[in-house]
Amino acid sequence: MKIQHLRTAALLTICLGISTFAWPQNSKLMRSPMLDAGYHDMYNLQFADAHTLFAKFMVEHPENPMGPVSDAAAYLFAEFHRTGVLDMDLFTNDNNYLRHKKGTPDPTIKKAFNAALDKTNQLADAILSKQPSDVDALFAKTLAYGLHADYSSLIERRDITGFQYTKSGSAYAHRLLQVDPKAYDAYLAVGMENYILGLKPAPVRWLLQMAGGETDRALGEHDLELTAAEGHYLAPLAKLLLAVAAVRDKDTLKAKQLLSELAKEFPNNPMYAIQLAKMG
């Protein structure tokens, strides 16, 4: 099996009076309107609201690793927003990526991010030591490694370190899919190595291939399509990555369709509307 990952983690439609989340039928992952609303706030750039909901979830479910790993995701996406690393132009143009200066990590955010991931691993490892097939713990581990990978490669620009986290996350994703084949978010983790290596600028791609990376972009995109269509927490991220691929492939119709869906779902996030305006 190929090693792969995700680029950090989350969801689409919600409950809690905002809209209705569509869960894959028979998925064994925990369903929580509180987590749904928190992830929606995160993607909508309402980070304080997201942290509030995730904190409440952790109070009500202190042993569930999905609380701290979701909180870590909100810290990471806030850093993404602050440093501008989710600007689609960075990934649709190799020169833009190579010229983009590494941002200075916020030390307070980094400390909170790492503390949340440490708590995630502590809780998940305790569960897995007794219940090796626990789906929430397996997904939390998958997501935690993905978040570590994203921080290392996108914030700190340490691609090899990020790639190593990606490989570890992929292993947990494969374990999760063996237990719960309908946990479609895990396909994002499974497909990320192939997909991201296919998009990286050539010098970075060669470096990661030398470190053991494998590139099959078509296979990676297939896995992303599964997450975009059937996933839950990570469906919006999968759609964004597919939109990047469509722009690179000059498939304007597909890119506009994906970005329009994201802009409608997350109106407080201007990135989608800005990219749509650039495409005319």
N, C-alpha and C positions, 0 to 999 in steps of 0.2 A: 504493500500500500504506500501511496505517496504521502509525504509529509506536507502539512499545510496549516493555515491559520486564518485569522480574521483581523480586521483592522479596528478593532475595538468595538463596542457592542451596543444593539438596542432595538427599538420597536416601532410600530405604526399605530393605527387606530386605537382608541381607548374606551374605558368605561367611565365611571365617576363623572358623568354628566358632560363629557367632552365629545366622545363618540363611542363606537363599539368595536372592541378588539375582536378580530377573527382568529380564533385558535385553531391549529390543525386538529382535525377530528382524532380523538383518542390519544393525543400526545399526553405523556405522563408527567411533563413538567408542571410545576406548581402554577396555578392560575391566581393572580392577585390583582384586583383593580388598583390597589395602591401602587404596586410596581408599574403597572401599565401607565398610570397617570404620571408617575415620576419620569419614566422614559420619554413619554410624550413631551413633558416640560423640558427635558434635557435636549431633545432634538429641536425644540422650539426656542432654544437659547435662554430658557427661564431656569437658570441653574440653581438659584436660591430656593425656588419652589420645589425643584427636583430633590435637592438635599433634604428639605423639610419632610417630604413624603418618604424618602428612603430611611431617614432617621426614625420616623414613626413606625415604619415596617420593622426596623431592627428592634425597637422596644417591644413590639407585639410578637415578634418571631426571633428571639435572641440567638437561637441555635441554627438558624437557617443562613447559609453562606450567601444566598442571593441578595441579602440586605447590604452587607459591606461591599460586595463586588459591584453592585449597581451604584453605590455611592462613589466608588473609585471611578466608574465610567463617567459620572457627572463631573468629577474633578478633571479627568482627561479631556473631555469635550470642551470644558471651559478653557483649558490651555490651548486646545486646537483653535478655538475661536480667537483667543487673545493673540496668538502668534501667527494666525492666518494660514496655517498649514493645510486647511481643508479647501483652500481656494482651488477650484477645479483647474485653473490655468497652469498650476504647478505640475499637474499630472497629464494634461493633454499636450504639453509641450516640453520636450526633454531639456531644452536650454533653460527654460524657466525654472525647472527643478534644480538644475545644477547651479544656477546663479542665486537661488534663494538662500539668504543667509540664515544660519542656524540661530534660532531664537534663544534667549536667555531664560531657562526654566525659573519659574517662580518658586523660591525655596519653601515657602509656606504651603503652597499647593502640592509640591513634590512630597513633602513630609506627610501630609494628610493622605495623599494618593497611596504612598507606600504603606502607611499604617492600615488603610482600608484593605489593601491586598494581603497584608500579613494576617489580618483578622479573617479574611476569606479563606486563606489556605489553612489556618488553624482549625476553623470550623469544618471545612470540607474534608480535611485529612482525618479528623476525628470521626466523622461519619463514615468515610470510606474504609477506615480500618475495621469497622464492624459490619458495614453494608456496602460491599464493593460495587454494587450495581445501583446505588442511589442516584437517580437521574438529576436531582437538583444539585447535588454535590459535584457530579461529573460535569454538569454544565457550568457551574461556578468556577471550577478549575480551568475548563476550556476558555471561558471568558477572561479569567484572571491572567492567563498566559498571553492571550491576545492583547489585553490592555498593556501589559508589560512590553510586549513587542512593539506596539504603536508608540508608546512613550519613548522607547529607546531609538526607534528608527525615525520617527517624525519630529519629535521634540529635541532629542539629543543628537540625532543624525548618526547613530551608531548602528549601521545596517547589519553587521555581523551579529551583534548582540541581539538585535531585534529578530533576526532570522532564527537564532537558537531558541528564543522564546516561542516563535512560530511553530517550530518542530515539536516542542513539548505540548503546546496547545492542541496540535493536530492529533497527537496520540490520545489525549483525553476525548477529543471529538469522536474519534473512531470508536472508543469504548462506549461513549454515550449512544451512538447510532446502533451499536450492536444490541443495546438494551431497549432503546426507544427509536426505531427507524423513522418515526414521525416527528422527531425533534429537529425540524428543518433548519432551525438556527445554526445547528452544528455543521451543516453543509458549507456555511460561510467559512468556518475554520478549516474545513477539509480542503476547500478550493483556493484558499488565499495564496499559498506558496506558488502554485502554477500561475495564478492570475497576476499577482503583484510582480513576480519576476518577469512576466511578459510585458509589463508596463514600465518597469524601471528603465532609466537611461542606460545605454549600453555599458559604460564603465562599471556602474553599480551592478548591473545584471551579470556581467562576467565575474565580478568579485564574488557574488553570492553563489553562482554556479560552481566556482572553485571550492566553495565551502560546503558543497553537497546539495545545493538546491536543484530542483527539477522544474523545467518549464514546459507546460502544456496549456497554453492560454485557453484553448477551446474547452478543455476539460474544466479548467477553473471557472470559466464563464457559465458552463452548464450548472455547476454547483451553486454559483451565485444566483442564477435564474430560479433554482429551487427555493433558496432562501427568500428571494424577492417575492415569489408567488405564494409561498406557503409558510414562510417564517413568521416570527412574532416579534421578539425584542430586536432582532437584527435586520428585519425586512427593509427599513429605510436606508440603512447603511449599504445593503446589497444593491438597492436601486441606485444609490449615488455612484457606486463603483461601476455599475453597468452603464450609467449615463456617461461616465468618464470614457469607458471603452467605446461607446457609440460616437462620442465626439472625435476621438482619435481615429475611428474608422470612417468618419464623415457620414455617419448614418444620422442625419439631422432629425429625421422624423422620429426615430426611436428615442433619441436624446431629449427632444422636446416633450414627448409623451411622459417619460420618466420624471423629468424636472417639473413638469406641470403638476403631476400627482403630488410630488413632494412639496411644491410651493403651496398647493391647496391645503395639504395636511398640516403644514407647519408655517403659517403665515408670518410668524414673528422672526423667522430665519430668512434674511434677505438674499442669501447666497443663490438660491434657486432662481429667483426672479431676475437677479443680476445676470446670471448666465443665460437665461432665456432671452434677455434683452440684447446680449451680445450676439446671439444667434439670429436675431431679426425675426 
